Amino acid sequence: MALTGRTPLLVLLGLVAVLVRPAGSSVWLWLLLVLLLCGLDLLLAPRPSSLSVVRRPTGSVRTGHPAESLVVVTNDSTRTVRGVVRDAWQPTAGATSNRHPIRLAPGDRAGLTTPLLPRRRGDLRALGVTVRLPGPLGLVARQQTIDVPGTVRSLPPFESRKHLPSRLARLRDLDGRSAVRVRGQGTEFDSLREYVRGDDVRSIDWRASARTTNVVVRTWQPERDRRVVLVLDTSRTSAGRVDDVPRLDSAMDAALLLAALAARAGDRIDFVAGDRRVRSRLRSAGRRDVAATLQDAMADLRPVIAEADWDALAGAVQGFGRQRALVVLLTPLEPSAIEEGLLSVLPTLTRHHRVVLASVRDPELDRLAALRETIDDVYDAAAAEQAVARRRRTSELLTRLGVDVVDADAQRLPPALADHYLSLKAQGLL
């Protein structure tokens, strides 16, 4: 039961009776009258159970993009029902204008639409549908919360998809270069042609040259149908926020852009995410809708306050097969975490695969290092310089171990990683 705004107004109206007959009995008689009217109104009010409530499936939507929840209410009773229906969701679903007035004749139904604007990834759930039906006097109402399950799956926003058209244009340019072929690791034989000045002498085909009067060289082209393995670190270091965005979310954005680009290039995409254990694993082959598949796989991932078990993650990479691949480690370039965990497994990975480490750089370090107006600023700048120097030494160490390091801020990391992939393609290193 719920009281409406009319009930306190009716109680205040009793002041008139007290002024006409100023006695204690007048107050009690008026309160008794109000209680009797409220009881009668409650008795005559429709029951919420006379309504049937059904929720239509909401589906998936990218975080920060609008969606709608549709609830269909049907009047199964033999009397006209009027009232209010509230469609409640958890706060991060961003439900607005979720109180809907209804007036339904017997057998009528109404569709009630609630706008949603998800603010976090994952499955966001409805908390229930509350029905409030007042009596004919409007003093009290019957109220009941009905459990009507509902979920909207909030996917990573994939803001970096705006960079995809320009990178696809560069990819088409690479594929269209038929006059120049490169020879290198991980390439396929294309054809034979006559030697010209500037060609690599290691590409000379001596047997073919012996059969002709000219020197002949082999031409090569980058292989297609290569493997790209994306390894997403969900350990404690991914929980840090850069420009108020978790490092994990920025790494997801970079992974999605690279996956979409590599799939268009004809490569096969595999994905593994984890920390102390593997949280998600996906073998998506060469499907063109790989970005949508990855978005769904990433939706429920959350940072875990634990160290990453790189032995387990490296084992998951090896579990995809022994074929040489481009392994992209999406993990922060944090010296302590890398030295204590990742370094031990890098020799195994670099022996079989081309390894790239993509890290979200915090631009606040550069801002602190440049600001030296006060004594406190000088101390902050010294600490920032020390942190930058440690990151630089760790990056140089990784490079000596055969790892390519792509370190950029959250906005520039996705295009920088995509450009590095295209550079490896152009050099025939994939």
Protein Blocks (a to p, Z undefined) as FASTA:
>chain_A
ZZdfklmmmmmmmmmmmmmmgcfklmmmmmmmmmmmmmmmmmmpccfklpccddddebja
dehiacddddddddfbfbdcdddddddddfklopahkbccddddehiacddddddddfbe
cjdddfbjcdddddfkomaccddddddddddddddfklmlmmmmmmmmmmmmmmmmmkbc
cddehiacfbdcdddehiafklpcfklmmmpmbdcdddddddehiacdddddfbfklmpc
gehiafklmmmmmmmmmmmmmmmnopacdddddfkbcfbdcdekjafklmmmmmmmmmmp
ccddddddfklmmmmmmmnojbdcdddddddddfklmmmmmmmmmmmmmmmmccdddddd
dfklmmmmmpcfbmmlmmmmmmmmmmmmmmmmmmmmmmmnopacddddfklmmmmmmmmm
mmmmmnopZZ
